[in-house]
Amino acid sequence: MATTLKVLPRRKIRDVVAERLKSFIVSEGLETGDRLPTETELAASFGVSRLSLREATKSLEFLGIVESRTGVGLTVGQIDLDRMTDHLGFHPALHRAEPLQLIDSRIIIETGVLPHVARRMGEDESLYPLLQKIVDRFGTARKLQTWIDLDIEFHRALIETSGLAPLVAFGDLLQVFFRRFRDSVKMAEWKAGMASHQRIIDDLRDQNVERATSELRSHIESHKQRVLK
């Protein structure tokens, strides 16, 4: 019996051009604010029409990767992580992800940064008070959305404190986690969650990474109990 091969979908020209333009920025070592060649030069270099080139740059402008300004032309932009997070939060791979996959993804990312957070706390005494201010604000939360916003802020700050900037982007993508699990947070559990946050930063301040890791893992895995009910 002959095997029927699945025909791969053809990529749109604008998507191919967008990928090539991103590769050009990386290979040339360009940074935010650096000017790019003109549309005419880029179109000729990529062997496409100016219309295709313009469609590609528009898609990259949406994410902040490039900017187009009158009188200046195309420049390398600053990626808008908030917009990217909102955009990718509706990506099928994340939207259809199993709840347990989202939970495990958070555990891998967040527990993985804790050794770096502890080291930096030991080097910079100002980091602990920054996290403590967020934990203190949990006590003033009166609405579920306020509590969730603070929870997002706390976990993002935890990753930021590691100093590993690329991981902040991955952490931001997991905001889809908070959207999916907002209904699993009950008001009765707020105090327990706040106490858990406090133990995490106290352990990190005391350089007890193992205990902080265990606490954070339990903190995140608490959602499994609710999801599997």
C-alpha positions, 0 to 999 in steps of 0.5 A: 500500500502506497504511503500518502505523504502529508503536504507541508503548507507553504510559508507566506513570503512575508514570514520568510522575509521576516525571518531573514530580516531577524537573522540579518539583525542578529548576524550584523550584531545590531542593537536597539536604535541602529539603522537598517538598510532602506526598504529598497536595499533590503528588498533587493538583497532578499530578492523580493518586492518592496510590498513583501518587504513592507508586509514583513516589517509591519509584522515585526513592528507589531512586536517592537523588533523594528521601528519605522519613523518618518525621516529616519527609516527602519531601525532596530526596536525594543521588543515589547514583551507585554505585547508579545506575551498577549499575542503568544498567549493565544498561540495554539501551543499554549492555549491547548497546553495541558494544565499539568504541562503549564504547571511543570513549565513554571516549576522548571523555569522558576526553581531553576533561577533560585541559585542565581537569586540567592547569589545575587541577594548575597551580593546586593542587600537591596534585592530582598527589600524589593521582594518584601515590598511586593509580599507586604502588598498581598496583605492589602488585597481585597479582590481576586484580580488584585491578588492575581496581579500581585502574584504575577508581579512577585513571580516575575520579580523573582525571575528578574532578580536572578539577573538572567534577562532572557528567562524573563521573556520565557516567564512572561509567556507563562502569564497564560498560566495565571489566566488559566488558573485564576479560578483555582485561587480561593480567597481562603487560600490567600493567607497561605499563599502570602506565607509561602511567598514570605518563606521563599524570599526568607530562605533565599536571603538566608542562602538556603536554596534547597529549602526555597526550591522545595517551598516554591515547588510546593507553592506551584504544585498546589494547583495540581490538587485543584486541577485534578479534583 
